[in-house]
Amino acid sequence: MKRPLGAQISHMLKDRGVDVIFGIPGVHNQEMYRGIEEAGITHVLARHEQGAGFMADGYARATGKPGVAYVITGPGLCNTMTPMGQAYTDSVPVLVLSSCLDETQAQRGQLHQMKDQRAAAETVTDWSVQANDAQSAYGLIERAFEEFELCRPRPKHIQVPIVQLEASADPAPFPNQPALRTKASPPDISSVMSLLNIAKRPLFILGGGCRSNLWRQILNQLGAACFTTYAGRGLVGTGYALDFGAMLPRPGSADVIASADLVIAVGAELGEVDLWRRDLGHTANLVRVDLDPEVLSDHHRASVKLQVDGESFAHALWAATENAKPAAGWTHEEVAVARARWRSEVDAERPGIVPVADALREAMPAETMIYSDMTQFAYVAKEIWDVSLPYHWHHPTGFGTLGYALPAGIGGAVARRGKPTAVIAGDYGFQYTMQELGAAVELGLSLPIILWDNGKLKEIEDSMVRGQIAPNAVVARNPDFCRLAEAYGARSANPNSLEEMQAAVRAAFEAPVPTLIRVTPDVL
């Protein structure tokens, strides 16, 4: 039946598997809300469009499905651009649907007017386009969902003029037969096997594009050592004796990589935020496996390049190495010594955090999904905290925005009802999006929020001191975080010891509302 286009879009999204939409209604996008309940979609009301975008991001990371956000023209879209930028750099499938003014060139002084909001959004998305009629809107949504599956997943923005959202439209077509995915045909890995067959010290670098549960078996079969990027943590589980962990940013990792006689990087961008140096450090052949041609052609200059998804490559590699004789060039002892040395370096760089992180890890179920913010606590934990399961620690790695953890954790908790989800934030970054506590309480989420409160922008202060700059503007007056949480209807805890912190975390997983757990350096 005919409905306003805004309503038809919600029905189309439901037909393509969307069950949750994050957003804020406004006078310019209210027609998009006409069809949400009718289509059987749950809507989560954010307190700020930035929160809505991060929630969609967190939901997408938890489920692997696209996260969807509805926002208004002008400021609503601008507020969502930071989450879109984060999703772009971290390869997260987020679809942002916004309204737009019908005309902006010949008329000035309109509500929410921008000179060119589509172009503004394009700077932080895979693409940003305007749909001027119903068929265009349907086609662009279909294209977005296809590309989320076929290509490197990155955010898309579609805007629809208000007059078109209000206009009567026929229903969207039924979902297309999906295109054959890259993983449908096994890739030719003969060039990789020829190198593996003669390697004595093969080394794998596994990134966020390695979606497969075969990696531990493959590494064990080959006798290969490995590093993971931050996004790849958990891909080999815990306890694999030749796992150097997420220690690529350690300067000494370059020496380890140089000692390998074959390096295979799978689904790893190997950018600045992966290495914190320009060069990987390899002296042997480098094999790159990635969907993105831009990654394959970068300055690391791989000897062998395969444009294929990580899962397909893993299956092909497992089949080809089933009867392989493990290489014997790596020893358990050299890996253990390197990891111990790097752990000491991490502890020396940011003193006092390692034991707190260790205690927190003990208090959390192994299957906990963690969302962290830009804070010293997370910087330490990402290196020394071994993760049992892949894609269970999410951090704003690329764009590096503050305020990510709480709303993204809400999106993840919505997706994982009944499963443990936790948030780690710093005292300064938490204040970017702390208003989303209201949404978390409304949703009744059992969400521990570990707030590392050192009373300052400690990472920036340390950086200024290293740069021989007198620390300036790094201390801000904080509120009483526990009372603030309680004002929203959440619970709070202010532990005075590691044991009290652990007890508060365990209780928070059972609470009917979020619990803010304020942890200070004095907890030791």
Secondary structure, 3 states (H helix, E strand, C coil): CCEEHHHHHHHHHHHCCCCEEEECCCCCCHHHHCCHHHHCCEEEECCCHHHHHHHHHHHHHHHCCCEEEEECCCHHHHHHHHHHHHHHHCCCCEEEEEEECCCCCCCCCCCCCCCCHHHHHHCCCCEEEECCCHHHHHHHHHHHHHHHHHCCCCCEEEEEEHHHHHCEECCCCCCCCCCCCHHHCCCCCHHHHHHHCCCCCEEEEECCCCCCCCHHHHHHHHCCEEEECHHHCCCCCCCCCCECCCCCCCCCHHHHHHCCCEEEEECCCCCHHHHCCCCCCCCCEEEEEECCHHHHCCCCCCCEEEECCHHHHHHHHHHHCCCCCCCCCCCHHHHHHHHHHHHHHHHHHCCCCHHHHHHHHHHCCCCCEEEECCCHHHHHHHHHCCCCCCCCEECCCCCCCCCCHHHHHHHHHHHCCCCCEEEEEEHHHHHHHHHHHHHHHHHCCCCEEEEECCCCCHHHHHHHHHCCCCCCCCCCCCCCHHHHHHHHCCEEECCCCHHHHHHHHHHHCCCCCCEEEEECHHHC
